[in-house]
Amino acid sequence: MELFYKVLYPLLLFVNAAMGNWWNMAVSESAGTLNNSIESAPPLRRDSCQRLTFLVDRQKQLCQLSDHIVQVIQSGAEQALEECQHQFRHSRWNCSTVSNSTDIFGGVLKFKSRESAFVHALSSAALAHSVARACSRGELNECSCDGRVRKRTPRHWQWGGCSEDIRYGEMFSRDFVDSKEDKNSDEGLMNLHNNEAGRRAVRSRMQRVCKCHGMSGSCSVRVCWRRLPQLRLVGDALATRYEGASHVKVVDRKRGKNIRKLRPLHLDMKKPNKTDLVYLEDSPDYCEPNDELGILGTRGRTCNRTSIGLDGCRLLCCGRGYQTRIRDHEEKCRCHFVWCCKVHCDVCRSKRDHHVCN
């Protein structure tokens, strides 16, 4: 248990009601500022922890125990933010970040909204994914490959190779991320539910990969192992869950002791299961700028005139209309192979319409 607690620190900040504190930790050593795209931060080391004033003493103590786990979680934080911005690139809120703030998302995640639900789920999933991947690569002393799968006895094939230990990744994520949540508060119940949904999105997409062995490709022996899914697949799944997130409320059930549960806001709504995302409040208005909340609005955003989706001008521009600008466009064309060994291309120029929200 002592060894396990040596690695229970960094993502406490990554998912505590806003992913921002951990991300601030991840980029605090960087001279750059955050924008809508990610800037690579230098590796954070444990001797930096004392300088991070937003950490409490116990957090600093845990932070100082291992350089390796801090760097693994820093990488996970970067991947999570990148995935969030990919999934929301066409939405009114595009997971934009705010510089010079203790919260990279401004005040957006102060709302118990579906965006907050998505960020918590993705953060928890990214931690489990990042730690499990580091275990299989031998980057952490506390874990390695998943030896439990070898105890199973499948027919026609056998376990081998290095199965990535999603169980350890989940345990790390659950004990670390969830430890900061107050299950007696409405927000805590919501966050705990979404954290678990994120972890389950990773676990349910673990893949079995096999390799044949035998003379002349006979595949007389088939050796298999379990591999993590790409984080993009997890992000896609959580984005689907985000679209169908359940609006819930907290109800008190007294059966010997007071039990608080999440239930659908209306009786005719389906009860959410453990893989669904849930939210307690409607989202703020992302159409207009709001400096207090760090909302940039959609003015000046590029839209797709022909799309009926979220990236379409009608939805993205919030009914304000759009302007069409003509831009010069260059691309390679009429490419041909020149012996030996080059490809020669011309540069073709054209003019294209570019649509921008009013």
C-alpha positions in Angstrom: 0.0 0.0 0.0 2.9 2.3 0.8 4.2 1.9 -2.8 0.8 2.5 -4.2 0.4 5.8 -2.4 3.7 7.0 -3.9 1.9 7.4 -7.2 -1.4 8.8 -6.1 -0.7 12.5 -6.6 -0.7 14.4 -9.9 -4.1 14.0 -11.5 -5.8 15.2 -8.3 -5.3 18.6 -10.0 -6.1 17.3 -13.4 -9.8 16.7 -12.7 -10.7 18.6 -9.5 -13.9 20.3 -10.7 -11.9 21.8 -13.5 -9.0 20.1 -15.2 -7.1 23.3 -14.9 -5.0 23.0 -11.8 -3.2 19.9 -13.0 -2.8 21.4 -16.4 -1.4 24.5 -14.8 1.0 22.2 -13.0 1.9 20.5 -16.3 2.7 23.8 -18.1 3.8 26.0 -15.1 7.5 25.5 -16.2 6.8 26.7 -19.7 7.4 30.2 -20.9 4.7 30.0 -23.4 1.0 30.7 -22.9 -2.0 28.4 -23.6 -4.2 29.2 -26.6 -6.7 27.1 -28.5 -3.9 24.8 -29.4 -1.5 22.9 -27.1 2.0 24.1 -26.6 4.5 21.5 -25.4 5.6 22.0 -21.8 9.0 20.9 -20.6 9.0 17.8 -18.3 8.0 18.7 -14.8 10.1 17.2 -12.1 9.4 16.6 -8.5 11.7 19.3 -7.3 9.3 21.8 -8.9 6.5 20.9 -6.6 7.4 23.2 -3.8 7.2 26.2 -6.1 3.5 25.4 -7.1 1.7 27.6 -4.6 -1.8 26.2 -5.4 -0.8 22.8 -4.0 -1.5 21.9 -0.4 1.3 20.4 1.7 0.2 16.8 1.2 -0.1 17.3 -2.5 3.4 18.7 -2.6 4.7 15.8 -0.5 3.2 13.3 -2.9 4.3 15.2 -5.9 7.9 15.0 -4.8 8.0 11.2 -4.5 8.5 10.4 -8.2 9.8 12.2 -11.3 8.5 9.4 -13.5 4.8 9.5 -12.4 4.7 13.3 -12.7 6.0 13.1 -16.2 3.6 10.3 -17.2 0.7 12.3 -15.9 1.9 15.5 -17.6 1.9 13.6 -20.9 -1.6 12.3 -20.1 -2.8 15.9 -19.4 -1.5 17.1 -22.7 -3.2 14.3 -24.6 -6.5 14.9 -22.8 -6.6 18.6 -23.6 -5.6 17.8 -27.2 -8.4 15.3 -27.5 -10.9 17.7 -25.9 -10.1 20.3 -28.5 -10.3 17.8 -31.3 -13.7 16.6 -30.2 -15.1 20.1 -29.8 -13.4 21.8 -32.7 -16.7 22.3 -34.5 -18.8 23.3 -31.4 -19.7 26.7 -30.1 -17.5 25.9 -27.1 -14.4 24.5 -28.6 -12.5 23.6 -25.4 -10.7 26.9 -25.7 -8.2 27.7 -23.0 -7.6 30.9 -21.0 -4.1 32.2 -20.2 -3.2 33.8 -16.9 -5.8 31.9 -15.0 -5.8 29.3 -12.3 -8.3 27.4 -14.5 -7.4 26.8 -18.1 -11.1 26.7 -19.1 -12.0 30.0 -17.4 -15.2 29.6 -15.4 -16.9 27.2 -17.9 -16.5 24.2 -15.7 -18.0 25.9 -12.7 -21.3 25.0 -14.3 -22.4 21.4 -13.6 -23.0 21.1 -17.3 -22.6 18.4 -20.0 -19.2 20.1 -20.9 -18.0 19.6 -17.4 -19.3 16.0 -17.5 -17.2 15.4 -20.7 -14.1 16.9 -19.3 -14.2 14.9 -16.1 -14.9 11.7 -18.0 -12.1 12.3 -20.5 -9.6 13.4 -17.8 -10.3 10.2 -15.8 -10.0 8.1 -18.9 -6.8 9.8 -20.0 -5.2 9.1 -16.6 -6.1 5.4 -16.6 -4.9 5.2 -20.2 -1.6 7.0 -19.6 -0.7 5.1 -16.5 -1.5 1.7 -18.1 0.6 2.5 -21.1 3.5 3.6 -19.0 3.3 0.3 -17.0 3.6 -1.8 -20.1 6.6 0.3 -21.3 8.4 -0.2 -18.0 8.4 3.5 -17.2 7.0 3.0 -13.7 8.4 0.8 -10.9 5.0 0.2 -9.3 3.5 -1.8 -12.2 4.3 -3.7 -15.4 2.4 -6.0 -17.8 -0.9 -7.5 -16.7 -0.1 -11.0 -15.5 -3.7 -11.8 -14.5 -4.8 -12.6 -18.0 -2.4 -15.4 -18.2 -4.3 -17.3 -15.5 -7.1 -17.8 -18.0 -7.1 -20.9 -20.2 -8.6 -20.0 -23.6 -9.1 -22.7 -26.3 -7.1 -22.7 -29.6 -4.7 -19.9 -28.5 -2.6 -18.9 -25.5 -1.8 -15.7 -23.7 1.6 -14.2 -24.2 3.3 -10.9 -24.9 2.7 -7.9 -22.7 -0.9 -7.2 -21.9 -1.4 -3.6 -20.9 -2.6 -3.4 -17.3 -5.8 -1.4 -17.5 -6.8 -2.6 -14.0 -3.9 -0.8 -12.5 -4.6 2.3 -14.6 -8.2 2.3 -13.4 -7.2 1.8 -9.8 -4.8 4.7 -10.0 -7.4 6.9 -11.7 -10.2 5.9 -9.3 -8.2 6.3 -6.1 -6.5 9.5 -7.2 -9.1 11.4 -9.1 -12.1 10.4 -7.0 -10.3 11.1 -3.7 -10.9 14.9 -4.1 -14.6 14.6 -4.7 -17.2 15.0 -1.9 -19.8 12.3 -2.5 -22.2 14.2 -0.1 -22.4 17.1 -2.5 -24.4 17.3 -5.7 -21.4 18.2 -7.8 -19.3 15.4 -6.2 -21.9 12.8 -7.1 -22.0 14.0 -10.7 -18.2 14.1 -11.0 -17.8 10.6 -9.5 -20.3 9.2 -11.9 -18.6 10.8 -14.9 -15.2 9.8 -13.8 -16.2 6.2 -13.7 -17.9 6.5 -17.1 -14.6 7.7 -18.5 -12.7 4.7 -17.1 -15.2 2.3 -18.4 -14.9 3.8 -21.9 -11.3 2.7 -21.9 -11.8 -0.7 -20.4 -14.7 -1.7 -22.7 -12.5 -0.9 -25.7 -9.5 -3.0 -24.8 -8.4 -5.0 -27.8 -7.1 -8.6 -28.1 -4.2 -8.7 -30.5 -2.8 -12.1 -31.7 0.2 -13.3 -33.6 0.6 -16.6 -35.3 3.6 -18.9 -34.8 4.4 -22.1 -36.6 6.2 -23.6 -39.6 5.4 -22.1 -43.0 2.8 -19.8 -41.6 0.7 -22.7 -40.3 -0.4 -20.7 -37.2 -0.1 -23.9 -35.1 0.3 -21.6 -32.1 -1.6 -18.3 -31.7 -0.3 -16.0 -28.9 -2.5 -13.1 -27.8 -2.3 -10.1 -25.5 -4.5 -7.2 -24.5 -3.8 -3.8 -25.9 -5.2 -0.3 -25.0 -7.4 1.4 -27.5 -6.2 4.7 -29.1 -7.3 7.6 -27.0 -9.1 9.0 -30.1 -11.5 6.0 -30.0 -12.2 6.7 -26.3 -12.7 10.4 -27.1 -15.1 9.5 -29.9 -17.1 7.3 -27.6 -17.3 9.9 -24.9 -18.3 12.6 -27.5 -21.3 10.3 -28.4 -22.1 10.0 -24.7 -21.9 13.8 -24.4 -24.5 14.2 -27.1 -26.8 11.9 -25.3 -25.9 13.0 -21.7 -28.7 12.6 -19.1 -30.0 15.6 -17.2 -30.3 14.4 -13.7 -31.1 15.6 -10.2 -30.0 14.4 -6.7 -32.6 12.6 -4.6 -32.3 11.5 -0.9 -33.4 8.0 -0.1 -33.7 7.1 3.6 -33.4 3.4 4.2 -31.7 3.1 7.6 -29.2 5.7 6.5 -29.4 8.6 4.2 -28.4 7.6 0.6 -28.1 10.2 -2.1 -28.6 9.1 -5.7 -28.7 10.6 -9.2 -32.0 10.2 -10.9 -33.5 11.5 -14.2 -34.8 15.1 -14.0 -38.1 13.9 -15.4 -39.9 10.6 -14.8 -40.3 9.8 -18.5 -36.5 9.9 -19.0 -34.3 6.8 -19.0 -32.3 6.1 -15.9 -28.6 6.6 -16.8 -26.3 3.6 -16.6 -22.7 3.6 -15.5 -21.4 4.3 -18.9 -23.6 7.4 -19.5 -22.6 10.9 -18.9 -24.8 13.0 -16.5 -25.2 16.7 -15.8 -27.1 18.8 -13.3 -27.3 22.2 -15.0 -27.8 23.6 -18.4 -24.8 24.9 -20.3 -24.0 28.7 -20.4 -24.4 30.6 -23.6 -21.4 30.1 -25.7 -22.5 32.4 -28.6 -21.4 35.7 -27.1 -18.1 36.5 -25.3 -18.1 36.4 -21.5 -14.8 37.5 -20.0 -15.9 36.4 -16.5 -16.4 32.9 -17.6 -13.6 32.8 -20.2 -16.0 32.2 -23.1 -14.7 33.5 -26.4 -18.0 33.5 -28.3 -18.2 32.4 -31.9 -17.7 35.7 -33.7 -14.9 35.3 -36.2 -15.1 31.5 -36.2 -14.8 29.7 -39.6 -18.0 27.9 -40.5 -19.2 25.5 -43.2 -21.9 27.1 -45.3 -23.2 23.8 -46.7 -23.2 21.8 -43.4 -26.3 21.2 -41.3 -24.2 20.0 -38.4 -22.6 21.9 -35.5 -19.9 23.4 -37.8 -22.6 24.8 -40.2 -22.9 28.6 -40.4 -26.5 28.5 -39.2 -25.7 26.8 -35.9 -22.2 28.0 -35.2 -23.0 31.6 -35.9 -26.0 31.5 -33.6 -28.3 33.1 -36.1 -26.1 36.3 -36.5 -25.2 35.4 -40.1 -21.8 35.2 -41.7 -19.5 36.9 -44.1 -17.9 35.3 -47.2 -14.3 36.2 -47.9 -12.3 35.2 -50.9 -8.8 33.8 -50.1 -5.9 32.7 -52.2 -5.2 29.0 -51.9 -2.0 27.2 -53.0 -1.5 23.5 -53.4 0.8 21.1 -55.2 -0.6 19.7 -58.5 0.5 17.9 -61.6 3.0 15.8 -59.8 5.2 13.4 -61.7 8.1 11.1 -60.9 11.5 12.1 -62.2 14.2 9.4 -62.6 15.9 9.0 -60.2 14.5 9.6 -57.5 12.4 12.7 -57.2 8.8 13.8 -57.4 8.3 17.1 -59.2 5.1 19.1 -58.6 3.8 22.4 -59.9 2.1 24.9 -57.6 -1.5 25.6 -58.5 -3.2 28.7 -57.2 -6.9 29.2 -56.8 -9.4 31.4 -55.0 -11.7 29.8 -52.4 -14.6 31.1 -50.4 -14.0 31.4 -46.7 -17.0 31.8 -44.4 -16.7 33.7 -41.0 -19.4 34.2 -38.4 -20.6 37.7 -37.7 
